[in-house]
């Protein structure tokens, strides 16, 4: 949330948007996600996992 708030402020806004949160998802969470053996063997990248997560939680 702090990264999203900082991004909003740098763009001249006081309120955080869903786009701010989505933009900060990969840089903030990339070091916290661990792939299991099956994902590593299949060549699934951490970025792919986080992009899928972002699409899954994004409201329509």
C-alpha positions in Angstrom: 0.0 0.0 0.0 2.8 2.4 0.7 4.3 1.9 -2.7 0.9 2.5 -4.3 0.4 5.7 -2.2 3.8 6.9 -3.3 3.0 6.2 -6.9 -0.2 8.2 -6.7 1.5 11.1 -5.0 4.2 11.2 -7.7 1.5 11.4 -10.3 -0.1 14.3 -8.5 -3.0 12.5 -6.9 -4.0 12.1 -3.3 -6.0 8.9 -3.7 -4.8 5.5 -4.7 -6.4 3.8 -7.6 -6.6 0.1 -8.6 -4.1 0.9 -11.3 -1.6 2.1 -8.7 -2.0 -1.2 -6.8 -1.7 -3.3 -10.0 1.4 -1.4 -11.1 3.1 -2.0 -7.8 2.1 -5.7 -7.5 5.1 -7.2 -9.4 7.9 -5.0 -7.9 6.6 -5.4 -4.3 5.7 -9.1 -4.2 8.2 -10.6 -6.6 10.7 -11.4 -3.8 8.0 -13.0 -1.6 6.7 -15.6 -4.1 8.3 -19.0 -4.2 7.7 -21.5 -6.9 7.3 -25.2 -6.1 9.3 -27.8 -7.9 6.5 -28.4 -10.5 6.4 -24.7 -11.5 10.1 -24.5 -11.7 10.3 -27.6 -13.9 7.5 -26.2 -16.2 9.4 -22.9 -16.5 6.7 -20.8 -14.9 8.2 -17.4 -14.0 7.3 -15.5 -10.9 6.1 -12.7 -13.0 3.6 -15.1 -14.7 2.2 -16.1 -11.4 1.8 -12.5 -10.2 0.2 -11.5 -13.6 -2.3 -14.3 -13.2 -3.0 -13.3 -9.6 -3.6 -9.7 -10.7 -6.1 -10.8 -13.4 -7.8 -13.1 -11.0 -8.4 -10.5 -8.3 -9.2 -7.6 -10.7 -13.0 -6.9 -10.6 -14.9 -6.8 -13.9 
